[in-house]
Amino acid sequence: MSNKKVVILTVAIIAGMLIIPTIYKVHIEHNNRLIKVVEKEFLYYAKKCYYENACSSTVTLNDLYEKGYINEELANPITKKYYDTSSYVDIKTEEITFIE
């Protein structure tokens, strides 16, 4: 093998060692942010319903759908599956529980 091939192979290996983990990290971070957007939307409308005295401190998706706070069904942005209507938010702790 000539020196030129060894140098090219070494540069390719080093580039692969840098690029692949970076792409993986960006992909994971993107997925986390997509889910965070859905969580914030659910929490926002749950708080709105609670502070307008239309819901209790535990707000389910079904409550928000029935009372017109959310018109479209919430879905997991990664799997594209709709969340079950029994998914809920505890307003006092702001803990969100999604059921698929």
Secondary structure, 3 states (H helix, E strand, C coil): CCHHHHHHHHHHHHHHHHHHHHHHHHHHHHHHHHHHHHHHHHHHHHHHHHHCCCCCCEEEHHHHHHCCCCCCCCECCCCCCECCCCCEEECCCCEEECCC
